[in-house]
Amino acid sequence: MIRETAEAALAEDTALTLAAQAGEVAALGLLLERHRAGMRAVALGILGPGPDAEDVLQEAAVTALRRIGDVRDPGAVGAWLRMIVRNSARSLLRATVPARPVDEGLHLPTTEPGPEQWLEQSALRDWVWEALEELTPVLRLPLVLRHFTTGVSSYEQIAHACGVPVGTVRSRLSQGRAKLAAALAATADTAHGDTDRRTRETSTQARETLAAAESGQFARLLTERWSPEVALLRGNDRVGGGDLLVRAMDGDIEAGVRQRLAHAVAGRTLAVWEMDIVNPSDDPGHCPPSVAWLMTLDEAGRVHRLRLFHPRPLPTMELLPVL
């Protein structure tokens, strides 16, 4: 009898996993419910009772949605979900260490194609971004930074980039994940945008922007492609417009500083460019080693709000106008 029950559970997990990989939101929801007790036990065992454990469970649900294609043994999905919770809980304990995005380190050993290739080909990714667009901007940005960037994913970094306390970040992430779950269910049967296309386009735009800067055409490009009302923000405070950005960029180019695109993501209303910074050999400390361009887009797809955030600032640097 026990063997028959175990076999039935294995068959159910397998069927639900395969359905979730095909994009069925209800199947993923059932999987999470089936394994919620085991996931909660792992979180409580590491973090103890309290809001941290609940945060980890919410984060695991978002991770599972984006990474369900990694599961190569559908019958082992329970162990995979518990591993996600374990990794997330341990990351929370190491609060001073930036959390890696969910695109890294949370999958069982796989064969080709790898998880990155699967995500690029999967309709699930488009579905997630379509649901993200249903959130308010204040909830959308922390979720995108936490789950889609490579260098602005810790609570402290998100708080600094958004100009709010860490506690506010945690609250917004919690609210955002709950609303994201509802938005996913609401958009399951609607047409989803092509996130892969948007990412390719924003990557091209980032490289063209850097090329224009290096050739002295940065001001012209901003005039042609960005909103004339573009605002440069530090946290939530406006510190200038396009003229300040042009002066800062031109100054860095003249000093021999160069930026190189490392990672980019984009939806209809939000884009993030993560750049590596190469300083001149005679002034290696001129700029921090990296910068993230956090851009809000208007209805025409033009940048009209920009935050520049250095994930690893120099000890004595000024946030602006240094890029």
Order of alpha helices (4+ residues) and beta strands (2+ residues): alpha-alpha-alpha-alpha-alpha-alpha-alpha-alpha-alpha-alpha-alpha-alpha-beta-beta-alpha-beta-beta-beta-beta
